[in-house]
Amino acid sequence: MNTHRFARRFLIESSSVRAAAFSSQCRATQAAVTTLCALLLCCMFSPPTGAQSAQFAVRPTALPARASVVSPTASQDSISKASTAKINVITYHNDTRRTGWNSSETTLTPSAVSGSSFGLLKQVTLDDQVDAQPLLVPSLTIGGSEHDVVYVATESNSVYAIDAASGAILLHVNLGTPVPMTVLPGECNNNGSNIGINSTPVINVSSNTLYVIAYVYNSASHSEEFYLHALNLTTLADKVTPVEVSATHTLSDGKTEYSFTPGSSRQRPALLEANGYIYAGFGSFCDINANVSRGWMLAWNATTLAPITQKQLNNQVLSVNSPNDFFLTSIWMSGYGPSSEGSGNVYFVTGNSDPSGTTYDKTKAVNLSESVIEISSTLNQIVSYFSPTDPNANVAYLDQNDEDFGSGGVMLLPKQPGSDPNLAVAAGKAGIMYLMKTSSLGGENSSDVLGEYSVGGCWCGPSFFTGSDGIGRVVSSGGNNINVWKVQTSPKTSLVADPEFTSPSVSGYQDPGFFTSVSSNGTTSGSAVIWAVGRPYNSTNDVTLYAFNAASGAQLYTGIAGNWPNTTGNANIVPTVANGKVYVASYKMLSIFGVGATGDALIPASQFVRAAAPVQPVLSPHQITGFIRVVWGSHVVIELRDGKQIKADLTEAIARHAAVQAVVGEPVLARGDYDSNGILQVTSFLHAKPQPVLWKPDR
């Protein structure tokens, strides 16, 4: 087989509605109605002369209690047929299988996207970085008017309802003070200066509810708390009392009790609604505090928010059995959501555990690190799992080298013809994409999967679509390349590289990989487009929207889509494509792309507005970034960008459980102070990105 290295606030506001947004709204109105009516609307809704923004509190009761949804409500698992009706995007990557495929797109054809009329239409200013995918519900009635609404959640714990066409902010709610980076374990740098809503929410249009988890800092107790909210779509008010996340589970001896630790837990994977429950996975901050941080899968009743009885604790190893007092087995998946066929079992991928590589234990699922896991809907049984055994990519090797399988998510393919109709794919840092049967994932044996494919290091997740020939296709996005794989079902089930697709590259200097979405008009020939957002790659820290012809790989469009100044944390951006528009959320910005309408000019790259970069907190007297050249015991030598080599002592960082594994050749960030011998006494030792252009200045 191939091996590869590679204090809560619930104030609801009508937020800052910029004069530019209203002017655009007025132009659109003038094109659609009589001049008199347009002028009346402009007078009613334009801000005062010279005003840049307006904010005022509105009472939730002033708005309708239920949304008017004109598009048919379908299961989140369903993949819609070609249609001119407006579609919803109500969960991460379009459906619970996580295919990322909108098969009802009639406007954004390859010819339209490659034409001069496609481009950036609107920019909407937000209050913080966005790590969540924007969601979309059309034809909602808010404030007495009908809107197609985009929902965006930020790291400041804000949720916005935004008009999908004009970019006007309709509603804005804040769910509490976010947790500042300065109190995170080891001052974890894999994020911005705030951690609030880190995952993609999920929407149920039938109940008119948006579910979201907010990470809140309690200044009175100096503690961190997670809250699950169920918000009304048309008011953003809580429908029921938010529930604080908590959990306990016994360890492998059946009597030692372990409790959920919110201060050392990150809720990064997108939420999943299935089986009448809301599911959420939890991991860690930068693998710091690994002595108290373990991966969880939790669930709550979608109606009452009552937690279900069973909890899934991925690592149940006793302290005496962990050589380095190091646990984890996190669920993070670079933000990819746990997957489901819409009902029944739930699937996810786990990350690393003790760097000794000795604590993996499949017996009674004590510790299924570096594994794809299928768990029952009530979280009371591991149904099946797959743990890789390839040389230089087996569980022990992955644990020893911090090469998480769980850096990527698992996608469930729609049912395929042939003898193996139920399939799944997943890839991680090692760059191997595995094709598995969902009925039996493979156990601890790489020989029992259906195939392995080199895709490049994957802090990413796959997509899927069906071509005009009726054959399903998997889209991988490891490394800096997009590859399309045909699903071959006869004579045996496998993936075959599409010979007609020339693999294009996507710029990005953070960790390898990126995320894609696919749009098409059903399986109509020549209608499919693969969309991607490249991570920052230059000194301006821009993120880039790409569009490629899904049949040939030819580039149709590329343009600036946003900014990502917090380069130490990956831009895990998923473009949302629906109803003739593309929505890309980044740092303090939502960018809306589409085909320009009459009187609605495209925004040229020269006029793209970048949000001002945040002021970086000073967390230690000195901070350096470079590559590890030597490791001996608790000491390392770090080579800086200018070639200078610094000796560093990790003793204190290790004692504080604030050090990642030291591996020769890996880029790292070290914080601390120099002693009288010129040795950096490190208090926090973290991963860095591989390209020096993204590193912060040494000091």
N, C-alpha and C positions, 0 to 999 in steps of 0.2 A: 504494500500500500504506500501511497505517497506520504511523505512527511514534509513539513514546511516550518521554517522559522520566520518568522516574520515579526399685655392687658388688651384683649380682643376688642376691636371696634367694629360696629356694624352700621356705620353711616353710609347711606346710599346717596350718591351724588350724580347729577348730570355733569360729566367731567368737562374739562377744558375743550370746548368746541371752537376750533380755530377759525379765524375769519376766512382763511383760504378754503377750508372745507365747506363753509357756507357759500362762499362765492361759487365754488364748483357746483354745489347743489343747485344754486340758482340758475347757472348756465344750463344744467340739465333740464331744469323745470321749464326754462324758456323755450327749449327745443321741443318740448312735448305738449305744451298747452299754449293758450293764447298769451299774448304779451301782457295783457292786463292781469291775468291770473298769476303769471310768473312774478310780476312786480309786487303783487300783494303778498305772495309767499316770501319773497326776499325781504320785504319790509317786516314781516312777522318774525322771521327767524334769523336775520342778520344781526351780528353783535353791534354794539354801539361803535360809532366812528372812532378809529384809533385803538379799539380794544383788541387785545391779543388773546384773551381767554375769558371765560365766565364760569364761575362755580357757584352752585347753590344746592342746598339740601332739598330733597323731595321725599315725601312720605310714601312708603310702599303702597298704602291703601289708595293712593291716587291713580294707580295703574290697574289694569285688568288682572284678575287672578289667574286666568288661563290664556294660553296662546292659541291663536287661530292658525292651524297648520293645514295648508291646502294640498301639500304633496302627501301621497299615501305613506303611512307609517309602516315600515317593514322591519323585520328582524335585523339586528346589527350584524348578524352573520351573513345575511343575504347579499349577493353581488348582483346589482340591478342590471337589467337588460337595457339596450339602447332606448332612449326616450328623450322627448323634448321637455318633460316635466322637470322642475327643479329638484335637486337632490339634497339630502342632508349629509353632513359629515359629522357624526355624533360620537365617534370614538377614534382612538389613535389608529392611524393607518387604515382608516375607512371602515373596517369591519373587525369582528372579534377574531377572525383567522389571521389578521394583520397583513392582508395582501397589499394594501396601499393602492388598490385599483378602483378608479372611478370609470365604470364602463358605460356611462351615460353622458359623455361630453361631446356635444355636437358643434360647439363653436371653436374650440382650440384645436383645430386640425393642424397637421404639419405645415400646410401652406399658409394658414393664418398666423401661426406662431413665427414663421420665418419671414413674414412680411413686415413692411415698414410701419404698419399701424399697430403692431403689438409692442408693448413695453410697460414701463412704470406709469401707473395712473395716479396713485395717491400714496402719501406717507402720513401715518397717524402716530403722533407722539404719545408714548406711554411713560410710566413712572419708574421702570426698572427693566432689567434683563428678562427675556422670555426664554425659558427652557421647554415649555409646553407647546405642543402643536395646536394651532388655531382650529377651532371647531365651528361648524356652520349650520344654522337652521333657517330655512327660508320662510317667508310669509308669516312672520310673527306680528302680532298687534302689540305695540308698545306705545304708551302715551296717546292712544287713540288713533295711531297711524300704523300702517302695515310696512314692515321692513324685512328684508333678508338680513340676518344678524350673524356677525362673526363674534365668537367668544374667545377672549384672550386672557390668560392668567399670567401674572408676573411674579418675580422673586420678592417683591415688596408685599406679597399677599393681596394683591389687587386682582379683581375680576372685572373685565370690561365687556360691555355689549356694544358693538360697533356696527353702524350701517355698512353692509357689505359692498355697496356701490359708492356712496359718497365719502365714506370714512368718518362720518360724524359719530362722535361718542354719544350713545343713547343713555347708557347707565354705567356706573362705576361703583363698586363696593370694595371696601377694605376689610379684610378678615383678621386683622391684628398685626402687631409689631413683628416684623420678620426677625429671624435669628441673625445677629451680626457675625461676620467671619471671625472677629476677634475672640469669640467664645467657643468656636468650633474646636473639636479635638485637634491638637497640633496646629491650630490656625490653618486648617485644610485649605489648600489653594485651588482645588478642583471645582471652582465655582466663582461667582462674583462676590461683592462685598456683603451681600445679604443672601440668606436662604429663606425662602418663604414657600411659594407654590413651585415645587421642583418637578412635578409630574404633570402629564396631560390629564385633564378632567374627563369625565364621560357624561353623556347626556341621554336621558330617556324622554323622547318627545311625547310619548303617550301620557306620562305623568307630569310633563312640563317641568322637568327637574334636571339641574346640572349638579353633579357630584364632584367635589373637589376636596383635597387634603391640604391644609395650611399648616406650616411649621411656625410656631408662635413663640416669641421670647417673653417670659413672665419676669418683668423687671423687679417686681416685689420679692419674688423668691429666687431670682437669678437662675431660673431654670428654663428648659426648653420643653415644649408641648406640641403634640400633633393633634389636630382636630379635623374630623370628617364632617363636611357640610353638605346639605341638600338644599340647593338654592332654586327659587322660583325663576324660571327662564325670563319672565317678563317684568320682574321687579328686582331680581337678585337678592331678595330677602330670604332668610332661612325659613324653610317650610316646617322643620322640626328642630328641636334643640340640638346643636352640634354635639358630637360625641368625642370625648378625648380618647385617643388611642392608647390602649394598655393590653398587656398579655402576660401570661405566665405559662411555663411548660416544665415538666420534669426532664432531667438529663438521663443519660443511659442507664444509671443505676435504678431508675424508677422512683427515686425519693428526693434527690437533690433538686430544688426548685430554682429555675432561672426566670428572671423577669425582664420584660422589654425595657430597654434603656433609651429613651428618646434623645438624650444628649449625645449619644454615640451612634445614632441611626439616621440614615438618609432614605427618604421615600422618593426614589428616582423613577422607577418604572411607571408607565402610564396605568391609570386605573382601568379595570375591566368590570363590565356589568354582564353577568350571565347567571342563569339559574335562580334569579330573584335576589342575587347577592351583589355587593360591590367588593371586588378583590383588590388588594394592594400588597406589593412586595417591598421589602425593606433591606437595605444594605448598610454600608458604613461611610464615614468620611475619610477618604484617602487611605483606607486600611489602618487608620490610626485608632487607638484604644481597642485593638483587636483582642485584648484580654477580656473585654466585656461586651464586645459587639458580635452578634450572630445574626445570620439571615433569617427573615420571617416571611411567611405568606399568611395574611390575615383577611378576614371577610366579615361583612356586616349585612344585615337585612336591608334591602333597598328601600323599604317603606318606612321602617321604624328607626333605622340605623343601629339597632341592637346588634352587638357582636355575636357571631355564631359561636357555639360551644367549643369546637375544635380549633386549634391553632397549629400551624405548621412551623416548627423550629427546625431549620435545616441542619444545624450543627448541635448535636446533643452530647458531644465529647466531654468527659470529666476533665477537670484541671490536671489531675494526676496523670492523665493519658496524653496531654499535649506538651511535647518537649519544650516549646517556646511560650507556653501560656498564650496561645494565639488561636483564634477560633474562626469567625466570619462565616464562610460559605454563603456569601451575600447574594441577593437578587438585585441587580442594578441594570444590566443589559443596555447600557448607554441610553436609557430612557424608553426603549422598546417595551411594549406592554405584554403581560402574560396573555396567552392566546387560548381560544376555545372555539369549538364548533357552534357556539351559540347556546348550547346546553350541554350538560355532562361535564366531563373532566377538564381540568385546567393544566396548561403547559407553561414551563418557564425554564431558564438556564441559570445555574449557580456559578459562583466564582471560586477564588482560592481559599484555602485554609492553611494550617500550620506549615511554614516553609521547610520543615523537615521532610515533608512529603510522606509522612507515616500515619496520618490520622484519618485518611479516607476509610470508611467502614460501611459497607453495604448491608451488614447484618442488622436487620430491623431498621434500616435507613438511619443509622446513628449519625453518619456524616457523608452525604452524597455531594461532596465538593466536585467542581468541574464537570457538571452533569446536566443533561436535559432530563427534566422530571415531569411525569404525568401524575397528577394527583386528583383524587375524587372531588366532586363538587363541594362536599362538606368538609374537606380537608382532613378526613379521618383515615385515609389510606393512600400510600404510594402505589399507584397502579402499575407503572412501568418506569424505566429510566434507561438512559444511555450514558456510559462513562467511557471516554476514549482510552485505548490501549496501544496506540501507535508509538513506535520508538521516537523519542524527542517530542512527543505530544501526548503522552499518557498522563494520568491524573497526578502521579508523583512528580513528574517533570514539570507539569504546569504549576503545581503548588510551589515547588522549589524555586521557580523562576518568575513567579507572579504573572504567569501567562494565562489569565482568566479565560476559560471557555465562555463564561458569563458576561464578557464584554459585548456580546451580540445577543439578539433575541431569537426565538424559534417561531417560524411561520408555518401554519397549517395550510396546505394546498387545498383548494376546492376539490371535490371528489373527481378522480381521474378514471378513465376507462381501463380495462384490463384486470389482472389478478390482484393488483395492489392499489385499490382505489383511494386509500387514506394515507397520505404522505405528509412528511414534515421535513424542513431544512433548518439548519442552524450552523453558525460559524462564530469563531472567537478570535483572540489575539494571534493564535498560531496560524491562522489563515487557511484552515481546512474547513470546507463546507460539507457537512454530512447530510446525506439523504436517508431518511428513516421511515419505517412504517409506524403510524401512530398506534396501531393495534398492539405492537410489541417493539419498543424503541431500540432494543438491542442489548440491554444489560451492560455488564462490564466487559465488552468485547467489540472492538472495531470491526471484526470480521462479520459480525451479525447485522451491520447496517447495509443498506442497498448500494451505497457508493460514497466516495470521498473525492472532493474537487478542490483544486488550488484556486483561491480567490483573493489572496492577499490579506494582511492583517486587518481584522474586522472589529473596530469599535463602531458597529453598524448593524443593519438588519435588512433582510431581503424583501423584495416585492414580487408580485405575480400578475400576469395577464394571459389571456388566450388570444392567439394570433388569428389571422383571417383563414388559416388552414385548419382551424379547430384544435390546434395543439397548444397545450398549456406551456407557459414559459416562466422560469424563475429568473429574476433580476438580482444579481449579486453586486455589491458595491464595496468590496474590500480594497485595501491599498488606495490607489488613486484612479481606479478603473471601474467602468461598468461592463459587466458581462451578462449576456443573455443565454440561458440554457433551456433547450427544449426538453420537455418531459417525455421520455420514450417509455412506452408501456409494453412493447413487444419487440423481440421475443422475451426480453427481461426488462424489468423496471430500472431505469437509470436516467441520468441527465446527460445531454449531448450539447456541446457548444453550438449555437446557431451559426451555421456557416455563412449566412448572409449578413450577419451583424458584425461590423468592425468596431472593436472595443474602443470607445472614446475615453479620454482622461478628464479628471476634474481636479482643479487646483485645491491645495490644502496642505498646510505645514503643521497641523496639530497631529494627534495620533491618527494612524491609518484608518481609512474608511469614511463613509458619509452615508446619508440617507436619500432614498428615492421614493417617488410616487409615480403612478402610471395613469394616464387618461386615454380614453378611446370612445368611439361611437360604436359600442358593442364590439363585434368582431369584423366590422367593415374594413375592407382592405385599405391601407394607407391612412388610417385615422389615429393610430396609436402613437403617443408621445411619452417618453420617459423624462421625468423632471428630477432634478437634483439640486442640492444646495452645497456648494463647496465651503469648507472651513477656511478661516483666515490664512493668508499666505504672504502678506506684505506688511510694510510698516504702518499702513493705514488700517490694518485689521479688518478689511472688508470681507463680507461673505457674498458669494456669487450665486445667482440663479442660473441654471443651465436647462436647456430643453434639447432633447435628441430624438430623432426619428427612431421609433422602436423597431422598425423593420431593418434599417440599414446601419444605425449608429451615427448617422450624419448629424452634425450640430446644427440646430435650428435657431438657437438664441443663447446669448449670454449677457448678463448685465448685473450691476451692483444691486444687491438686495437688502443690504443692511451692514451693520458694524458690530464687531465683537471684541471690545477692548480687554475683556477679562480672559486673555489668551491662555492662562494656565488651566482653564476648564474648557473642555471640548464644546464646540458649537454643534450640538446634536440636533440640527434643524431639519424638520420635515415640512416640505411644501404642501399646502392644502390646495387642491385643484378641484373646482366645482363651479358649474353654471357660468362658464366663460371667464372665470377669474382665477388667479393664483395668489395665495396669501402666504407671505413669509414673515415670521416674527423673529426679531433679533434683539439687540440691546436697545431698549427704550423706543422701539419702533415696530410698527406693522406696515409692511409694504404691500400694496395691492397692484397686481399686474393684470393686463387684459388687452383686448383690442379697443383702441380709442374710439369713442363715439363722436358724433358730430358736435363740435364745440367743446370737446373735452381733450385738450392737448396732452401728449405724453410728456413726462418729466425727463429731460435729458440728463445724462450722467454728470454733466458739469453743474447741474443744479440739485444734485442729490444731497439731502441734508443728513449729516452725521451727528448723532448725539454726542455731546461732550463726554470725554472719558472720565471715569470716576477718579477721585483722589485715592491713591493707594495708601492704606494704613501702614504705619511703621511698626512692625511687630517685633523687631529685635534690633540690636545695635548694628549688626551686619547681616547681609543676605547675599549669597552667591549662587550662580547657576552654571552648570557645566556637566561634563561627562566623567563618570567614574573610571579611573585608569588602574587603580590598585585597591584591593580589599585585603586587610589582614586583621582578623579578629573584629574588634569594634572600631577600627580605624580605616579610613579610606583616603585616597588621593583623588582630588577633583581637578580636572583640567578646564580652565575657564575659556571663554570665547576668544581671548587674546593669546591663548597658548600657555599662560601662566598656570602652574600647578600649586594647589593649596592642600596642605595636610589637614585633615579634619578628624576629630574624636567624637564618635557617636554615643559614647557611654551615657551621657545624661538624656539624650533623646530616646535611647532604648529603654532606660529606666522609667521614663515618662510614657512609654508605649506610644511615642510620637515619631517613630522611624519606620519607613518602608524598607523592604529588603534591599540590601546593597548588592548590585550585580554589575560586574565589570562591563563597561560599554554603555550602560544606561544613563540617560540624562536625569539629573537630580537638581533640586533646589534645597540649599542648606541655610538655616538661620541660626544665629548665635553670636558669640563674641570671641575675640582672639585672646589667648593667654600670653604670658610674657615670652614664650618660646615661638610665638607666631602661629600656633596651632588653633584652628577654629574649634571652639568647644560648642558643639551643635546641640541646640535645644529642640529643633524641629527639622526633620529630614524627609522630604517629599519628592514625588515624581515631578519631572519637568517635561516639556514638549521637546521633540527631537530637533527642531530647527531653531538656531540661535536668533533668527530675525524676530521671533515671537517672545524672546526672553525679556524680562524686565531688567533695568540697569542694576549692576552689582553695586553694593555699597558697604 
